[in-house]
Amino acid sequence: MESVLAQLREQARGSGTVAANVFLSGPESGTEMKEVVRQAVNEAAAAAGPGTKRPEIGRVSDMAKSFSLTAEPAVFAALARNPRVKSILPSVIPDIYPKPTKDIRDPPKNTK
């Protein structure tokens, strides 16, 4: 989880906030899920300190038991300490595919 929090801190350098998806564990669904999310985010924002920007909760998914959140990295750090949080994934993930090392050119045209 620390590597994810480090990525979020790095991504937030320009604007101060960053977006990520937070996955929860627990039996809640529907309206209960939205209330659990709201409560967890409010507690994390309070733990992050009075100078933090207000977090913005995005889409809440009952099926995935997850929600999107735009907030300062300190809020995500506080959420990571919550026992109900299973994992946090940044919304922007660096490209994982290898980059080509050579220029690939078109094959020569057939000349007859």
CNS distance restraints for C-alpha pairs under 8 A (distance, minus, plus):
assign (resid   1 and name CA) (resid   5 and name CA) 6.35 0.50 0.50
assign (resid   1 and name CA) (resid  80 and name CA) 7.38 0.50 0.50
assign (resid   1 and name CA) (resid  87 and name CA) 7.24 0.50 0.50
assign (resid   1 and name CA) (resid  88 and name CA) 7.34 0.50 0.50
assign (resid   2 and name CA) (resid   6 and name CA) 6.14 0.50 0.50
assign (resid   3 and name CA) (resid   7 and name CA) 6.28 0.50 0.50
assign (resid   4 and name CA) (resid   8 and name CA) 6.25 0.50 0.50
assign (resid   4 and name CA) (resid  88 and name CA) 7.12 0.50 0.50
assign (resid   4 and name CA) (resid  89 and name CA) 6.82 0.50 0.50
assign (resid   4 and name CA) (resid  90 and name CA) 7.10 0.50 0.50
assign (resid   5 and name CA) (resid   9 and name CA) 6.19 0.50 0.50
assign (resid   5 and name CA) (resid  73 and name CA) 7.00 0.50 0.50
assign (resid   5 and name CA) (resid  76 and name CA) 7.19 0.50 0.50
assign (resid   5 and name CA) (resid  77 and name CA) 6.60 0.50 0.50
assign (resid   6 and name CA) (resid  10 and name CA) 6.23 0.50 0.50
assign (resid   7 and name CA) (resid  11 and name CA) 6.18 0.50 0.50
assign (resid   7 and name CA) (resid  90 and name CA) 7.62 0.50 0.50
assign (resid   8 and name CA) (resid  12 and name CA) 6.10 0.50 0.50
assign (resid   8 and name CA) (resid  18 and name CA) 6.40 0.50 0.50
assign (resid   8 and name CA) (resid  73 and name CA) 6.06 0.50 0.50
assign (resid   8 and name CA) (resid  90 and name CA) 6.65 0.50 0.50
assign (resid   9 and name CA) (resid  13 and name CA) 6.55 0.50 0.50
assign (resid   9 and name CA) (resid  18 and name CA) 7.99 0.50 0.50
assign (resid   9 and name CA) (resid  73 and name CA) 5.54 0.50 0.50
assign (resid  11 and name CA) (resid  18 and name CA) 6.42 0.50 0.50
assign (resid  12 and name CA) (resid  16 and name CA) 4.72 0.50 0.50
assign (resid  12 and name CA) (resid  17 and name CA) 5.02 0.50 0.50
assign (resid  12 and name CA) (resid  18 and name CA) 5.16 0.50 0.50
assign (resid  12 and name CA) (resid  72 and name CA) 7.22 0.50 0.50
assign (resid  12 and name CA) (resid  73 and name CA) 7.15 0.50 0.50
assign (resid  13 and name CA) (resid  17 and name CA) 7.93 0.50 0.50
assign (resid  16 and name CA) (resid  72 and name CA) 5.97 0.50 0.50
assign (resid  16 and name CA) (resid  73 and name CA) 7.96 0.50 0.50
assign (resid  17 and name CA) (resid  70 and name CA) 6.41 0.50 0.50
assign (resid  17 and name CA) (resid  71 and name CA) 4.96 0.50 0.50
assign (resid  17 and name CA) (resid  72 and name CA) 4.38 0.50 0.50
assign (resid  17 and name CA) (resid  73 and name CA) 6.85 0.50 0.50
assign (resid  18 and name CA) (resid  70 and name CA) 5.42 0.50 0.50
assign (resid  18 and name CA) (resid  71 and name CA) 5.64 0.50 0.50
assign (resid  18 and name CA) (resid  72 and name CA) 6.17 0.50 0.50
assign (resid  18 and name CA) (resid  73 and name CA) 7.00 0.50 0.50
assign (resid  19 and name CA) (resid  68 and name CA) 7.07 0.50 0.50
assign (resid  19 and name CA) (resid  69 and name CA) 5.58 0.50 0.50
assign (resid  19 and name CA) (resid  70 and name CA) 4.22 0.50 0.50
assign (resid  19 and name CA) (resid  71 and name CA) 6.56 0.50 0.50
assign (resid  19 and name CA) (resid  90 and name CA) 6.42 0.50 0.50
assign (resid  19 and name CA) (resid  91 and name CA) 5.61 0.50 0.50
assign (resid  19 and name CA) (resid  92 and name CA) 7.82 0.50 0.50
assign (resid  20 and name CA) (resid  68 and name CA) 5.74 0.50 0.50
assign (resid  20 and name CA) (resid  69 and name CA) 5.58 0.50 0.50
assign (resid  20 and name CA) (resid  70 and name CA) 6.58 0.50 0.50
assign (resid  20 and name CA) (resid  88 and name CA) 6.74 0.50 0.50
assign (resid  20 and name CA) (resid  89 and name CA) 5.57 0.50 0.50
assign (resid  20 and name CA) (resid  90 and name CA) 4.19 0.50 0.50
assign (resid  20 and name CA) (resid  91 and name CA) 4.59 0.50 0.50
assign (resid  20 and name CA) (resid  92 and name CA) 7.79 0.50 0.50
assign (resid  21 and name CA) (resid  66 and name CA) 6.66 0.50 0.50
assign (resid  21 and name CA) (resid  67 and name CA) 5.60 0.50 0.50
assign (resid  21 and name CA) (resid  68 and name CA) 4.36 0.50 0.50
assign (resid  21 and name CA) (resid  69 and name CA) 6.23 0.50 0.50
assign (resid  21 and name CA) (resid  88 and name CA) 5.74 0.50 0.50
assign (resid  21 and name CA) (resid  89 and name CA) 5.23 0.50 0.50
assign (resid  21 and name CA) (resid  90 and name CA) 6.25 0.50 0.50
assign (resid  21 and name CA) (resid  91 and name CA) 6.39 0.50 0.50
assign (resid  22 and name CA) (resid  66 and name CA) 5.38 0.50 0.50
assign (resid  22 and name CA) (resid  67 and name CA) 5.43 0.50 0.50
assign (resid  22 and name CA) (resid  68 and name CA) 6.24 0.50 0.50
assign (resid  22 and name CA) (resid  69 and name CA) 7.33 0.50 0.50
assign (resid  22 and name CA) (resid  85 and name CA) 7.03 0.50 0.50
assign (resid  22 and name CA) (resid  86 and name CA) 7.73 0.50 0.50
assign (resid  22 and name CA) (resid  87 and name CA) 6.04 0.50 0.50
assign (resid  22 and name CA) (resid  88 and name CA) 4.52 0.50 0.50
assign (resid  22 and name CA) (resid  89 and name CA) 6.51 0.50 0.50
assign (resid  23 and name CA) (resid  64 and name CA) 7.40 0.50 0.50
assign (resid  23 and name CA) (resid  65 and name CA) 5.86 0.50 0.50
assign (resid  23 and name CA) (resid  66 and name CA) 4.22 0.50 0.50
assign (resid  23 and name CA) (resid  67 and name CA) 6.73 0.50 0.50
assign (resid  23 and name CA) (resid  85 and name CA) 5.97 0.50 0.50
assign (resid  23 and name CA) (resid  86 and name CA) 5.44 0.50 0.50
assign (resid  23 and name CA) (resid  87 and name CA) 5.21 0.50 0.50
assign (resid  23 and name CA) (resid  88 and name CA) 6.18 0.50 0.50
assign (resid  24 and name CA) (resid  65 and name CA) 5.55 0.50 0.50
assign (resid  24 and name CA) (resid  66 and name CA) 5.89 0.50 0.50
assign (resid  24 and name CA) (resid  84 and name CA) 5.52 0.50 0.50
assign (resid  24 and name CA) (resid  85 and name CA) 4.50 0.50 0.50
assign (resid  24 and name CA) (resid  86 and name CA) 5.03 0.50 0.50
assign (resid  24 and name CA) (resid  87 and name CA) 7.12 0.50 0.50
assign (resid  25 and name CA) (resid  65 and name CA) 7.05 0.50 0.50
assign (resid  25 and name CA) (resid  84 and name CA) 5.40 0.50 0.50
assign (resid  25 and name CA) (resid  85 and name CA) 6.32 0.50 0.50
assign (resid  25 and name CA) (resid  86 and name CA) 5.86 0.50 0.50
assign (resid  26 and name CA) (resid  84 and name CA) 6.97 0.50 0.50
assign (resid  28 and name CA) (resid  32 and name CA) 5.62 0.50 0.50
assign (resid  28 and name CA) (resid  33 and name CA) 5.17 0.50 0.50
assign (resid  28 and name CA) (resid  36 and name CA) 7.97 0.50 0.50
assign (resid  29 and name CA) (resid  33 and name CA) 4.71 0.50 0.50
assign (resid  29 and name CA) (resid  34 and name CA) 7.90 0.50 0.50
assign (resid  29 and name CA) (resid  62 and name CA) 5.44 0.50 0.50
assign (resid  29 and name CA) (resid  63 and name CA) 7.98 0.50 0.50
assign (resid  29 and name CA) (resid  65 and name CA) 7.70 0.50 0.50
assign (resid  30 and name CA) (resid  34 and name CA) 6.71 0.50 0.50
assign (resid  30 and name CA) (resid  62 and name CA) 6.14 0.50 0.50
assign (resid  31 and name CA) (resid  35 and name CA) 6.36 0.50 0.50
assign (resid  32 and name CA) (resid  36 and name CA) 6.14 0.50 0.50
assign (resid  33 and name CA) (resid  37 and name CA) 6.16 0.50 0.50
assign (resid  33 and name CA) (resid  60 and name CA) 7.97 0.50 0.50
assign (resid  33 and name CA) (resid  62 and name CA) 6.83 0.50 0.50
assign (resid  33 and name CA) (resid  65 and name CA) 7.68 0.50 0.50
assign (resid  34 and name CA) (resid  38 and name CA) 6.13 0.50 0.50
assign (resid  34 and name CA) (resid  60 and name CA) 6.83 0.50 0.50
assign (resid  35 and name CA) (resid  39 and name CA) 6.07 0.50 0.50
assign (resid  36 and name CA) (resid  40 and name CA) 6.06 0.50 0.50
assign (resid  37 and name CA) (resid  41 and name CA) 6.10 0.50 0.50
assign (resid  37 and name CA) (resid  67 and name CA) 7.56 0.50 0.50
assign (resid  38 and name CA) (resid  42 and name CA) 6.09 0.50 0.50
assign (resid  38 and name CA) (resid  57 and name CA) 7.84 0.50 0.50
assign (resid  39 and name CA) (resid  43 and name CA) 6.12 0.50 0.50
assign (resid  40 and name CA) (resid  44 and name CA) 6.12 0.50 0.50
assign (resid  40 and name CA) (resid  79 and name CA) 7.11 0.50 0.50
assign (resid  40 and name CA) (resid  82 and name CA) 7.73 0.50 0.50
assign (resid  41 and name CA) (resid  45 and name CA) 6.05 0.50 0.50
assign (resid  41 and name CA) (resid  55 and name CA) 7.43 0.50 0.50
assign (resid  41 and name CA) (resid  75 and name CA) 7.72 0.50 0.50
assign (resid  41 and name CA) (resid  79 and name CA) 7.14 0.50 0.50
assign (resid  42 and name CA) (resid  46 and name CA) 6.18 0.50 0.50
assign (resid  43 and name CA) (resid  47 and name CA) 6.15 0.50 0.50
assign (resid  44 and name CA) (resid  48 and name CA) 6.08 0.50 0.50
assign (resid  44 and name CA) (resid  75 and name CA) 5.35 0.50 0.50
assign (resid  44 and name CA) (resid  76 and name CA) 7.42 0.50 0.50
assign (resid  44 and name CA) (resid  78 and name CA) 4.95 0.50 0.50
assign (resid  44 and name CA) (resid  79 and name CA) 5.40 0.50 0.50
assign (resid  45 and name CA) (resid  49 and name CA) 6.70 0.50 0.50
assign (resid  45 and name CA) (resid  52 and name CA) 7.16 0.50 0.50
assign (resid  45 and name CA) (resid  54 and name CA) 7.35 0.50 0.50
assign (resid  45 and name CA) (resid  55 and name CA) 7.16 0.50 0.50
assign (resid  45 and name CA) (resid  75 and name CA) 5.33 0.50 0.50
assign (resid  45 and name CA) (resid  78 and name CA) 7.59 0.50 0.50
assign (resid  46 and name CA) (resid  50 and name CA) 6.70 0.50 0.50
assign (resid  47 and name CA) (resid  75 and name CA) 7.57 0.50 0.50
assign (resid  47 and name CA) (resid  78 and name CA) 6.37 0.50 0.50
assign (resid  48 and name CA) (resid  52 and name CA) 6.74 0.50 0.50
assign (resid  48 and name CA) (resid  74 and name CA) 5.37 0.50 0.50
assign (resid  48 and name CA) (resid  75 and name CA) 5.42 0.50 0.50
assign (resid  48 and name CA) (resid  78 and name CA) 6.36 0.50 0.50
assign (resid  52 and name CA) (resid  72 and name CA) 6.90 0.50 0.50
assign (resid  52 and name CA) (resid  74 and name CA) 7.98 0.50 0.50
assign (resid  53 and name CA) (resid  71 and name CA) 7.07 0.50 0.50
assign (resid  53 and name CA) (resid  72 and name CA) 6.89 0.50 0.50
assign (resid  54 and name CA) (resid  71 and name CA) 7.08 0.50 0.50
assign (resid  55 and name CA) (resid  69 and name CA) 6.92 0.50 0.50
assign (resid  55 and name CA) (resid  70 and name CA) 5.77 0.50 0.50
assign (resid  55 and name CA) (resid  71 and name CA) 4.53 0.50 0.50
assign (resid  55 and name CA) (resid  72 and name CA) 7.39 0.50 0.50
assign (resid  55 and name CA) (resid  75 and name CA) 7.82 0.50 0.50
assign (resid  56 and name CA) (resid  69 and name CA) 5.72 0.50 0.50
assign (resid  56 and name CA) (resid  70 and name CA) 5.14 0.50 0.50
assign (resid  56 and name CA) (resid  71 and name CA) 6.47 0.50 0.50
assign (resid  57 and name CA) (resid  67 and name CA) 7.24 0.50 0.50
assign (resid  57 and name CA) (resid  68 and name CA) 6.06 0.50 0.50
assign (resid  57 and name CA) (resid  69 and name CA) 4.66 0.50 0.50
assign (resid  57 and name CA) (resid  70 and name CA) 6.59 0.50 0.50
assign (resid  58 and name CA) (resid  67 and name CA) 6.53 0.50 0.50
assign (resid  58 and name CA) (resid  68 and name CA) 4.85 0.50 0.50
assign (resid  58 and name CA) (resid  69 and name CA) 5.60 0.50 0.50
assign (resid  58 and name CA) (resid  70 and name CA) 7.60 0.50 0.50
assign (resid  59 and name CA) (resid  67 and name CA) 5.54 0.50 0.50
assign (resid  59 and name CA) (resid  68 and name CA) 5.57 0.50 0.50
assign (resid  60 and name CA) (resid  65 and name CA) 7.61 0.50 0.50
assign (resid  60 and name CA) (resid  66 and name CA) 5.96 0.50 0.50
assign (resid  60 and name CA) (resid  67 and name CA) 4.24 0.50 0.50
assign (resid  60 and name CA) (resid  68 and name CA) 6.70 0.50 0.50
assign (resid  61 and name CA) (resid  65 and name CA) 5.56 0.50 0.50
assign (resid  61 and name CA) (resid  66 and name CA) 5.25 0.50 0.50
assign (resid  61 and name CA) (resid  67 and name CA) 5.95 0.50 0.50
assign (resid  62 and name CA) (resid  66 and name CA) 6.91 0.50 0.50
assign (resid  71 and name CA) (resid  75 and name CA) 6.32 0.50 0.50
assign (resid  71 and name CA) (resid  76 and name CA) 7.27 0.50 0.50
assign (resid  72 and name CA) (resid  76 and name CA) 6.98 0.50 0.50
assign (resid  73 and name CA) (resid  77 and name CA) 6.20 0.50 0.50
assign (resid  74 and name CA) (resid  78 and name CA) 6.26 0.50 0.50
assign (resid  75 and name CA) (resid  79 and name CA) 6.17 0.50 0.50
assign (resid  76 and name CA) (resid  80 and name CA) 6.06 0.50 0.50
assign (resid  77 and name CA) (resid  81 and name CA) 6.80 0.50 0.50
assign (resid  78 and name CA) (resid  82 and name CA) 6.96 0.50 0.50
assign (resid  79 and name CA) (resid  85 and name CA) 6.84 0.50 0.50
assign (resid  80 and name CA) (resid  85 and name CA) 6.24 0.50 0.50
assign (resid  80 and name CA) (resid  87 and name CA) 7.52 0.50 0.50
assign (resid  80 and name CA) (resid  88 and name CA) 7.49 0.50 0.50
assign (resid  81 and name CA) (resid  85 and name CA) 7.65 0.50 0.50
